């Protein structure tokens, strides 16, 4: 149990992606239900390739999430465009990730 676990009151399905198949669809290699805190708010973010994107929202989680993964929230899928880790003061406490999605 991490330091922030009690603040992560929402759940989402994380679809871990590893490249694309021959048709250009994401190759999903794992499905996990994660605890998170979701904030739907349009904001400007910088994507992995340096482009500016208008994001649908962000979520905070202690789970490992990477750019191009897919987050499913209430039967809607969102693509992860940016992940920023936050580390608390103590070395033994898990980090929390701020994840922006479109």
Protein Blocks (a to p, Z undefined) as FASTA:
>chain_A
ZZklmmmmbccdddddehjafkopacdfbdcdddddddddddddddfkopacddfbdcdd
fbdcdehiacdeehiacddfbdcddddfblkbccddddddZZ
